[in-house]
Amino acid sequence: MSEWNLPWEAGCRCGQVRMKISAPPVVTMACHCVGCQKMTASAFSLSILLPKDGFEVTKGKPVVGGMHGYPVHYFCPHCMSWIFTGLRETSPFINLRATMLDDATWFEPFIESCVGEKLPWVNLPVAHSYAQFPTMEDYEVLAREFAEKGKRPA
């Protein structure tokens, strides 16, 4: 499979928060949980699981929004775009909202989570579906498979 052609640039809708991605994604996802449905005003959220050390906010200062608890949801303080989700403090990963990428045309979810909460009309072309969230052991296997088979930018 081709290389990832990094770094990537990303930003919120108004451009006041900008980011740089310098590490390849671990996996791409769609989440159908009711929380994501409400936060996106849509049927699901799309995200890219990234290593924290390959993600940098280069402009602006995101603010905490959503439920103000775990997980921590970060937004642009001006346009209020939901930009990324910080996982547990000890986690080496963050979830970037895929559509924050300057070029998200390549994005395709590899897995979907919380399908037990999905809206009945939603059917996504994913490699793996989970009733809730994958286990840590599942993520290890998924990351290896995604590294081999996951969709890449053209």
C-alpha positions as a printed Julia matrix, in Angstrom:
154×3 Matrix{Float64}:
   0.0    0.0    0.0
   1.23   3.53  -0.74
   2.78   5.85   1.83
   0.72   8.36   3.8
   2.37  11.45   2.26
   2.54  13.37   5.54
   2.34  15.97   7.0
  -1.31  16.93   6.62
  -2.89  20.25   7.52
  -6.26  20.6    9.19
  -8.46  23.34  10.58
 -11.83  24.29  11.94
 -14.54  25.85   9.79
 -13.48  29.46  10.39
  -9.73  28.77  10.3
  -8.93  30.22  13.73
  -7.69  26.79  14.89
  -5.18  25.0   12.7
  -3.44  21.65  13.13
  -0.64  19.6   11.67
  -0.65  15.8   11.47
   2.79  14.23  11.11
   2.11  10.57  12.01
   0.02   8.05  10.1
  -3.42   7.21  11.45
  -3.89   4.12  13.59
  -7.39   3.53  12.21
 -10.32   5.48  10.72
 -13.74   5.26  12.33
 -17.41   6.12  12.38
 -19.15   6.26  15.74
 -22.92   5.83  15.95
 -23.36   6.57  19.67
 -26.18   8.92  20.6
 -23.62  11.37  22.03
 -21.87  11.65  18.65
 -25.22  11.97  16.91
 -26.12  14.91  19.12
 -22.64  16.54  18.91
 -22.61  16.37  15.1
 -26.34  16.91  14.51
 -25.97  13.94  12.18
 -26.2   10.15  12.17
 -22.59   9.52  13.29
 -19.19  11.14  13.78
 -16.13  10.43  11.64
 -12.71  10.34  13.2
  -9.1    9.4   12.71
  -7.3    7.81  15.63
  -3.87   9.47  15.71
  -0.82   9.21  17.93
  -0.71  12.31  20.18
   2.94  12.84  19.3
   1.96  13.15  15.62
  -0.7   15.81  16.25
  -0.07  19.47  16.9
  -2.3   22.53  17.22
  -0.36  25.16  15.26
  -2.76  28.1   15.56
  -5.42  29.07  18.07
  -6.44  27.5   21.34
  -9.25  24.91  21.31
 -11.71  24.99  24.21
 -13.45  22.16  26.03
 -17.09  21.59  25.08
 -19.57  18.76  24.96
 -20.17  17.12  28.32
 -17.04  18.65  29.96
 -15.93  15.28  31.26
 -14.41  12.11  29.89
 -13.72  11.97  27.03
 -12.69  15.61  26.55
 -14.16  17.21  23.43
 -12.29  20.18  21.96
 -13.93  22.91  19.9
 -12.94  26.12  18.14
 -13.85  28.97  20.51
 -15.14  31.06  17.59
 -17.03  28.82  15.15
 -17.58  26.03  17.71
 -16.54  23.27  15.28
 -15.96  20.0   17.12
 -12.31  19.47  16.22
 -10.94  16.53  18.2
 -11.47  14.35  21.23
  -8.83  13.79  23.85
  -8.87  10.31  25.29
  -7.68   9.4   28.79
  -4.63  11.35  30.02
  -2.56   8.18  29.83
  -3.69   7.42  26.28
  -1.11   8.05  23.57
  -3.92   8.85  21.08
  -6.44  11.52  20.08
  -9.45  11.33  17.75
  -9.38  14.02  15.07
 -12.69  14.71  13.35
 -11.91  13.55   9.82
 -13.59  16.49   8.09
 -11.19  18.92   9.78
  -8.51  17.75   7.31
  -7.88  20.26   4.54
  -8.3   17.3    2.18
 -10.67  14.69   3.58
 -11.7   13.3    0.18
  -9.68  10.12   0.75
 -11.26   9.37   4.13
 -13.25   6.17   4.51
 -14.12   4.62   7.87
 -12.41   1.28   8.46
 -14.48   0.44  11.54
 -17.75   1.55  13.05
 -18.57   1.54  16.74
 -21.76   1.69  18.8
 -23.83   0.12  16.04
 -26.31  -0.83  18.76
 -27.24   2.88  18.84
 -27.13   3.65  15.12
 -30.07   5.03  13.25
 -31.79   2.19  11.38
 -31.27   3.6    7.87
 -27.47   3.95   8.2
 -25.33   1.37   6.39
 -21.63   2.12   6.02
 -19.08   0.24   3.9
 -16.7   -0.69   6.74
 -14.38  -3.63   7.32
 -15.45  -4.11  10.97
 -18.5   -3.29  13.09
 -18.76  -3.25  16.89
 -21.89  -3.15  19.04
 -20.04  -0.8   21.41
 -16.31   0.08  21.23
 -13.51  -2.29  20.27
 -11.41  -3.6   23.16
  -7.77  -2.55  23.5
  -6.81  -5.97  22.17
  -9.13  -5.44  19.18
  -7.46  -2.07  18.46
  -4.05  -3.75  18.28
  -5.33  -6.19  15.62
  -7.28  -3.45  13.81
  -4.23  -1.16  13.7
  -2.14  -3.88  12.05
  -4.85  -4.64   9.51
  -5.47  -0.94   8.82
  -1.73  -0.38   8.27
  -1.91  -3.01   5.52
  -5.36  -2.39   4.02
  -6.6    1.06   5.09
  -7.48   3.63   2.47
  -4.77   6.22   1.71
  -4.87   9.68   0.16
  -4.36   9.57  -3.61
